[in-house]
Amino acid sequence: MTTANYLRLRQICLVAADRAKAEADISAVLGSEVVYRDPNVGKYGLENALFPVGQKLIEVVVPTREGTAAGRFLKRFGTRGGYMVIMDCSDVKRRRAHVEALGIPIVNTLDYDGFYAIQMHPRVGRAAILEFNHTRGGDTTQGPYHPAGPGWPEAARLRAKGQLLAVEVESPNPADLAAHWSRIIELPVSGDASPSIKFDDSEIRFRTCSEGSMERLIGLEIAVPDPDATTANARERGLVGGDGAIWLYGVRIGLHTLRVASGS
């Protein structure tokens, strides 16, 4: 879809302690191969890898030294909680002005040739770090997307092996967190008992905490070609918990069957 004014849920970032194991686990569960490892994250004491899920991405970051924000996140959340919700948009600088008008600090700005991104402090997002970014020429999901590297336009045109449908975050007061994110993202909240923020092809759902009172990004809903095979692969790698759910580096994976359009 091409539009002059767009906002997309584009990328979810998880944190792991062992890059090789995380890459093997994520590849086995998603049926997807690494599309890019960004050398620029090294200055933050990190390594990363990005996996296509349709025309969205799952990223995993791994701390390589002490004192990183991702390392502190691991110590705080352990095996429960995703790290970042990343949105691709046409108008980051306007959104920056909006966020700052709300009194929300920007803790990191990425400004490369043709790419601009802002990241908010995790205390602001409460359940995850929120990021808005823009890549020059990226007005379609098959166009350039800087975080996915120079090979992304070709990878984006491949038949989807999965589709990210929804992100789930939990809070003792999901309606309050939904309203908070709605003010930042500038999209309305739908629903009362089960609030959500809807994008064109995905959504963020807000749920009551299943345990404790910590706000966190806790789940991803993903469509895959064969949910039974995906579950079997996850079980072989020890990624199925005692609750019968797939747990992948902090988030519970809910599976749906991928619907492939005829003729695709």
C-alpha positions as CSV (number, residue, x, y, z in Angstrom):
1,M,0.0,0.0,0.0
2,T,1.3,3.4,-1.0
3,T,0.3,6.5,0.9
4,A,1.7,9.9,1.6
5,N,0.8,9.8,5.3
6,Y,1.4,6.4,6.8
7,L,1.9,4.7,10.2
8,R,2.7,1.0,10.4
9,L,3.5,-1.4,13.2
10,R,6.7,-2.6,11.6
11,Q,9.1,-4.3,14.0
12,I,9.3,-6.0,17.4
13,C,12.5,-6.3,19.3
14,L,13.4,-9.0,21.8
15,V,16.4,-9.5,24.0
16,A,18.5,-12.6,24.4
17,A,21.8,-13.5,26.1
18,D,23.1,-15.9,23.4
19,R,23.0,-14.7,19.8
20,A,23.7,-18.0,18.1
21,K,21.0,-19.9,20.1
22,A,18.5,-17.1,19.7
23,E,19.0,-17.1,16.0
24,A,18.5,-20.8,15.7
25,D,15.5,-20.8,17.9
26,I,13.7,-17.9,16.2
27,S,14.5,-19.4,12.7
28,A,13.1,-22.8,13.8
29,V,9.9,-21.2,15.1
30,L,9.3,-18.6,12.5
31,G,10.6,-20.6,9.5
32,S,12.5,-17.4,8.6
33,E,16.2,-16.7,8.0
34,V,18.3,-13.8,9.2
35,V,17.9,-10.9,6.7
36,Y,20.3,-8.5,8.3
37,R,22.8,-8.0,11.1
38,D,23.3,-4.3,11.7
39,P,26.9,-3.3,12.5
40,N,25.7,0.1,13.8
41,V,24.3,-1.5,17.0
42,G,27.9,-2.3,18.1
43,K,28.4,1.2,19.5
44,Y,25.6,0.5,21.9
45,G,27.3,-2.7,23.1
46,L,24.9,-5.0,21.2
47,E,24.7,-7.5,18.4
48,N,21.4,-8.0,16.5
49,A,19.7,-10.1,13.9
50,L,16.5,-9.4,12.0
51,F,14.0,-12.0,10.7
52,P,11.2,-11.2,8.2
53,V,7.7,-12.1,9.2
54,G,5.8,-11.2,6.1
55,Q,6.7,-7.5,5.5
56,K,7.3,-6.9,9.2
57,L,10.3,-8.0,11.3
58,I,11.3,-9.6,14.5
59,E,14.6,-8.4,15.8
60,V,16.7,-9.9,18.6
61,V,19.4,-7.9,20.3
62,V,22.2,-9.4,22.5
63,P,24.3,-7.4,24.9
64,T,28.0,-7.8,24.3
65,R,29.2,-5.8,27.4
66,E,28.1,-4.7,30.8
67,G,26.0,-1.6,31.4
68,T,23.7,-1.7,28.3
69,A,20.1,-0.8,28.4
70,A,19.3,-4.2,26.9
71,G,21.3,-6.0,29.6
72,R,19.5,-4.1,32.3
73,F,16.2,-5.1,30.7
74,L,17.3,-8.8,30.8
75,K,18.1,-8.5,34.5
76,R,14.8,-6.8,35.2
77,F,12.4,-9.0,33.1
78,G,14.3,-12.2,32.8
79,T,12.3,-14.6,30.6
80,R,9.1,-12.6,30.4
81,G,8.8,-9.4,28.4
82,G,9.6,-8.0,24.9
83,Y,11.8,-5.0,24.5
84,M,10.6,-2.6,21.8
85,V,7.6,-1.7,19.6
86,I,8.8,0.0,16.4
87,M,6.6,1.9,14.1
88,D,7.4,3.0,10.6
89,C,5.9,6.3,9.5
90,S,6.0,9.2,7.1
91,D,6.4,12.0,9.5
92,V,8.8,11.3,12.4
93,K,9.7,15.0,12.9
94,R,6.1,16.0,13.3
95,R,5.6,13.1,15.7
96,R,8.6,14.1,17.6
97,A,7.1,17.6,18.2
98,H,3.9,15.9,19.3
99,V,5.7,13.6,21.8
100,E,7.7,16.5,23.2
101,A,4.5,18.6,23.6
102,L,3.2,15.8,25.8
103,G,6.3,16.2,28.0
104,I,7.8,12.9,26.9
105,P,11.6,12.8,26.6
106,I,13.4,11.4,23.5
107,V,16.3,9.3,24.8
108,N,17.8,8.3,21.5
109,T,17.8,9.8,18.0
110,L,19.1,7.9,15.0
111,D,19.9,10.2,12.0
112,Y,21.6,8.5,9.1
113,D,21.6,9.3,5.4
114,G,17.9,8.7,4.5
115,F,16.9,7.4,7.9
116,Y,15.5,9.1,11.0
117,A,14.2,7.5,14.2
118,I,13.3,8.6,17.7
119,Q,13.1,6.3,20.8
120,M,11.3,7.1,24.0
121,H,12.5,6.1,27.5
122,P,11.1,2.7,28.7
123,R,9.6,4.5,31.7
124,V,7.5,6.5,29.2
125,G,6.3,3.4,27.2
126,R,5.9,1.6,30.5
127,A,5.5,-1.8,28.9
128,A,8.1,-1.4,26.2
129,I,10.4,1.2,24.4
130,L,8.4,2.9,21.6
131,E,10.1,4.0,18.4
132,F,9.0,5.9,15.4
133,N,11.2,5.7,12.3
134,H,11.2,6.7,8.6
135,T,13.3,5.5,5.7
136,R,13.6,7.6,2.6
137,G,11.6,5.9,-0.2
138,G,9.9,3.6,2.2
139,D,6.3,4.7,1.4
140,T,5.5,1.0,0.6
141,T,6.3,-2.0,2.7
142,Q,8.2,-3.5,-0.3
143,G,10.4,-0.4,-0.5
144,P,13.6,0.4,1.4
145,Y,13.6,-0.1,5.2
146,H,16.9,0.9,6.7
147,P,16.8,-1.3,9.8
148,A,16.5,-4.4,7.6
149,G,19.6,-3.6,5.6
150,P,20.3,-3.2,1.9
151,G,18.8,-6.6,1.0
152,W,15.3,-5.7,2.3
153,P,13.5,-4.7,-0.9
154,E,14.3,-8.1,-2.4
155,A,13.4,-10.0,0.8
156,A,10.2,-8.1,1.1
157,R,9.0,-9.4,-2.2
158,L,9.4,-13.1,-1.3
159,R,6.3,-15.1,-0.4
160,A,5.5,-14.6,3.2
161,K,6.4,-17.4,5.6
162,G,4.5,-15.7,8.4
163,Q,2.5,-12.6,9.3
164,L,2.6,-10.6,12.5
165,L,-1.1,-10.0,13.4
166,A,-1.0,-8.6,16.9
167,V,1.1,-7.5,19.8
168,E,-0.2,-8.1,23.3
169,V,0.9,-6.0,26.3
170,E,-0.4,-6.4,29.8
171,S,-1.0,-4.0,32.7
172,P,-2.9,-3.9,36.0
173,N,-4.9,-1.2,34.3
174,P,-5.0,-2.1,30.5
175,A,-7.5,0.7,29.7
176,D,-5.1,3.3,31.2
177,L,-2.1,2.0,29.3
178,A,-4.1,1.8,26.1
179,A,-5.1,5.5,26.5
180,H,-1.5,6.4,27.3
181,W,-0.2,4.7,24.1
182,S,-3.0,6.1,22.1
183,R,-2.0,9.7,23.0
184,I,1.6,8.9,21.9
185,I,0.8,6.9,18.7
186,E,-2.2,9.2,17.8
187,L,-4.5,6.3,16.9
188,P,-7.8,5.7,18.8
189,V,-8.5,2.9,21.3
190,S,-11.1,0.4,20.2
191,G,-13.1,-1.7,22.6
192,D,-13.8,-1.3,26.3
193,A,-13.4,-4.7,28.0
194,S,-10.6,-5.6,25.6
195,P,-8.9,-2.3,24.4
196,S,-6.8,-2.3,21.3
197,I,-5.0,0.1,19.0
198,K,-5.6,-0.9,15.4
199,F,-3.2,-0.3,12.4
200,D,-4.1,-1.2,8.8
201,D,-3.1,-4.8,9.0
202,S,-2.3,-5.5,12.7
203,E,-3.1,-4.3,16.2
204,I,-1.8,-3.8,19.7
205,R,-4.0,-5.5,22.4
206,F,-4.0,-4.5,26.0
207,R,-4.7,-7.3,28.6
208,T,-4.9,-7.5,32.4
209,C,-1.7,-9.0,33.9
210,S,-1.7,-12.7,34.1
211,E,0.7,-12.7,37.0
212,G,2.1,-10.0,39.2
213,S,1.6,-6.3,38.4
214,M,4.4,-5.5,36.0
215,E,3.5,-3.8,32.7
216,R,5.2,-5.6,29.8
217,L,5.0,-6.6,26.2
218,I,4.0,-10.2,26.7
219,G,2.7,-11.8,23.5
220,L,2.8,-11.9,19.7
221,E,0.0,-13.3,17.5
222,I,1.6,-14.8,14.3
223,A,0.1,-16.6,11.3
224,V,2.3,-19.4,9.9
225,P,1.7,-21.9,7.2
226,D,1.5,-24.9,9.5
227,P,0.9,-24.2,13.2
228,D,1.2,-27.8,14.2
229,A,4.7,-28.1,12.6
230,T,5.7,-24.8,14.2
231,T,4.7,-26.0,17.6
232,A,6.6,-29.3,17.1
233,N,9.7,-27.4,16.1
234,A,9.4,-25.2,19.2
235,R,8.9,-28.2,21.4
236,E,12.0,-29.9,20.1
237,R,14.0,-26.8,21.0
238,G,12.5,-26.6,24.5
239,L,10.5,-23.5,23.8
240,V,7.1,-24.8,24.9
241,G,6.3,-24.0,28.5
242,G,4.4,-25.9,31.1
243,D,1.3,-23.9,30.0
244,G,1.6,-25.5,26.5
245,A,2.4,-22.1,24.9
246,I,5.5,-21.3,22.8
247,W,7.7,-18.8,24.7
248,L,10.2,-17.1,22.5
249,Y,12.7,-14.7,24.2
250,G,10.2,-13.1,26.6
251,V,7.0,-13.3,24.6
252,R,4.3,-15.9,24.3
253,I,3.6,-16.8,20.6
254,G,0.0,-17.4,19.6
255,L,-0.3,-19.2,16.3
256,H,-2.8,-18.8,13.5
257,T,-2.9,-20.4,10.0
258,L,-1.5,-18.2,7.3
259,R,-4.0,-17.6,4.5
260,V,-2.2,-17.4,1.2
261,A,-4.1,-15.5,-1.5
262,S,-4.8,-17.5,-4.6
263,G,-2.4,-16.9,-7.4
264,S,0.3,-15.6,-5.0
